[in-house]
Amino acid sequence: MDCIFKIRAKLYRWSDEQWKERGVGDCKLMRNRESSRVSLIMRQDQTKKVIANFIIEEDPLCQLLAHAGSDKAWVWMTHDFSEGESVRTRFAMRLTSPEEATRFN
């Protein structure tokens, strides 16, 4: 796997009708050398626990949408594998600045 993009961010997951913080760390886009598929992998800084792990797919799930009320955040749905099994999850990612948010898109 080759790292094609890396950025610092705070990740949130939609659960129980509210946003819950998953952690802060480096968000990496990794390309598989054989299949050319791109995955997003993010680990929590202190514990190194995987908090996001999914393949970026060309279906409506991985479509980035601007987070209402913030020019530094994005929202999307995906099938996340961070807990060892596929779970449909809504994520939000807040970046350090509007410029970083634009760079992530």
C-alpha positions, 0 to 999 in steps of 0.5 A: 500500500502506498500513502497518496495523501495524509492530513491531520483531522478529528473524526466523528461518528453519528450514533444515538442521534448525535455526533460522537468523537472517535478521535484525533490523528493522521487521516491517510489515503492508501492505494493498493499497488495491485488493485489500485483501490483507495482506502481511508485509514485513520488511527487515534494518536495516543492509542494507535487504535484504528478509528476508520478503515474503508474503501473509497467507492464510486457509489453514493455512500462515499460522497463528500458533503459539506457539513452544515455550519462549518467550512472546515468539515465534511460528512459522508456515509460508508461501510466501515471496517474499523471494528473488524466487520462491515458497518454502515456508518456516517462520519464527519471530519473536522480539519484545522482550517478551511484551506485544509478542508478544501485540500481534503476535497 
